[in-house]
Amino acid sequence: MTETLGFIGLGIMGRPMALNLRRAGHPLVVHARRPESMRPLADAGATTCASPAEVARQADIVFTMVSDTPDVEAVILGERGVIEGVRPGSVVVDMSTISAAATRHLAECLRAQDVEMLDAPVSGGEVGAVEGTLSIMVGGALEAFRRVLPLFECMGKNIVHIGANGAGQVCKSCNQVVVGTTIAGVAEAMLLAEASGVDAARVRDALLGGFANSRVLDVHGHRMLQGDFQPGFKARLHQKDMRIVAEAARELGLCLPSSAMISQYLDALVSQGDGELDSAAIYQVLKGLSAHGDGQASS
């Protein structure tokens, strides 16, 4: 029997993800805070709803994709939230990036209603969401994961069940540490080449063929060379993710100095009014800190 799907949160990531589910032929009910965000889904044949609870009443599997931990808590546990309409035997899949501890609490609340929860944060940015090539990191019961896997395959290509509830969020924090520190490393390399009077584009070409090659060097290195920081993933959201990393590190008694440095770069970027730029604009922060300024780097 075909299951009805719900999708809550239709922003830069959620909208294309929901559209991919609809294009695959799945019955879909949706909700977003802004009515205009639902229009593309309605045009694609989805049913629009006035609240998360209304979505949950109609759906067998409910996806959420919103900005931060408080937003997910409000959507699931708040007034007219998912928990007020969710049916026993259904599954709630949160694809946002939030606190692992909050995720475990949400899972406990839903389990008390005989509802399984999966945390399934993603990596791949807007392009990955549009193309259906996201990396999806999943925490929760294996049986629930297997039930939802065909739907994940409509949205992503690299789909890994990490472990119990919260494990997907831990994996996403690890992802953001690696991405952030690699962005900073690529930015430093480009600045070093420019300040040395060497063609940074040729340096990047050479590095792409060696052990330094990475998706960050490819995509964000190009952004830095072009000065194009239109968002694939906004700096303010990366800042939020690194705050989650810092909170987890404190709870676990870990020293993560590189992560702390990336947080400082993102804090500087957001504080100067550039939080809507791609987080690759860390390059601009480092350039501003550089003793060379725009001297040789722009000659």
DOLUMBA-466273 format. One record per residue (C-alpha): x, y, z; residue in one letter. Coordinates in steps of 0.2 Angstrom, whole numbers, plus 5000, padded with zeros to 4 digits. Layout:
N
XYZa...
END
This chain:
299
500050005000m500750174995t501050285011e500650465012t502150575016l502150745025g503450875023f503651025035i504951165031g505051215013l506551335013g508151325002i508451145006m506651075011g505751134995r506851044982p506950884994m505050884995a504850914976l505950764973n504850654984l503350724974r504150694957r504450514962a502550494963g502250494982h500650574989p501250724999l500550845012v501550995016v501651145028h502751295029a502651455039r502551565024r501151515012p502151564997e503451435001s502051304998m501551364981r502851264971p502351104980l500451144977a500851164959d501650994959a500050914966g500450914985a499150954998t499451105008t499051115027c498851245040a499951165054s501151035057p499750935067a498750935051e500150865041v500450725054a498550685054r498650645036q500350565034a501150395038d502950465037i503250655042v504850745037f505450905045t506751015038m506951185048v508351295054s508851255072d508451155088t507151265095p506251265078d506151075077v505551065095e504151195091a503651095075v503650925084i503150965102l502351145101g500551205100e499851125084r501351025082g501650855075v501450765091i499650835092e499150745076g500350605074v499650425072r500350275081p501450165069g502050315059s503850385058v504450565060v506050595051v506950755056d508250815042m508750975051s510450995059t510151005078i510750955095s510950765097a510350775115a508750865109a508550735096t508550595109r507250685120h506150715105l506350525100a505750485118e504250595117c503750515101l504050345106r502850365120a501550395107q502050235098d502950335084v504750305079e505950445075m507450455064l508750595064d509350615046a510350775043p511050805026v512650875017s512750935000g511951105000g510651174989e511351094973v511350924981g509550954987a508951004969v509950864961e509450724974g511250684978t511350734996l512350635009s511050575022i511750525040m510350435049v510150395068g508650285074g507950115074a508550005060l506849945055e506250125054a507750165043f507350015031r505550075030r506150255025v507650205014l506750204997p506150385001l507950435006f508450374989e507350504981c508350634990m510150574991g511450454985k512550425000n511450355014i512150285029v511350215045h512550275059i511750205074g510350245087a509450415089n510650555089g511950465080a511550555064g511650725072q513350675079v513950625061c513350795054k514350885068s515850785062c515450835044n515351015049q517051015058v517950935043v517051055030v517451205041g519251165044t519551125025t518751285020i519951375031a521451275024g520951305006v520751495010a522451505018e523251405003a522451524990m522951685000l524751615001l524851584983a524151764979e525251854991a526751764984s526351824967g525851654960v524351614950d523151544963a522051464949a523551364943r523951314961v522151254963r522251154947d523851074953a523151034970l521650954962l522750814955g523550774971g523250714989f522550884993a521150864982n519350884990s517650934985r517951094996v519551134985l518551104969d516951204973v517451324987h519151354980g518351414964h517151524974r518651604982m519551634965l517951714958q517451804973g515751724972d514951684988f513151664984q512551534996p512451354994g512551345013f512351505022k513751565035a512451595049r511851415047l513651345048h513951465063q512451375071k513151205067d514851245075m513951305090r513151135092i514951065090v515551175104a514151125115e514450945113a516350965115a515951055132r514850915138e516150775133l517650875140g518450875123l519751005116c519351045098l520451195094p520251195075s518351195078s518451345090a519451435077m518151405063i516851465075s517751625077q517951655058y516051625056l515651735071d516651875062a515851845046l514051855053v514452005064s515052105049q513352075041g513851935029d512851785037g511851765021e513451725011l514151555009d515251495022s516651495010a516751685013a517851635028i519151675014y518651855016q518851855034v520651785033l521051905019k520552045030g521651975044l523151955032s524552075034a524652085015h522952155014g522552184995d524352214991g525152074981q523551974982a522652094970s524152134959s
END
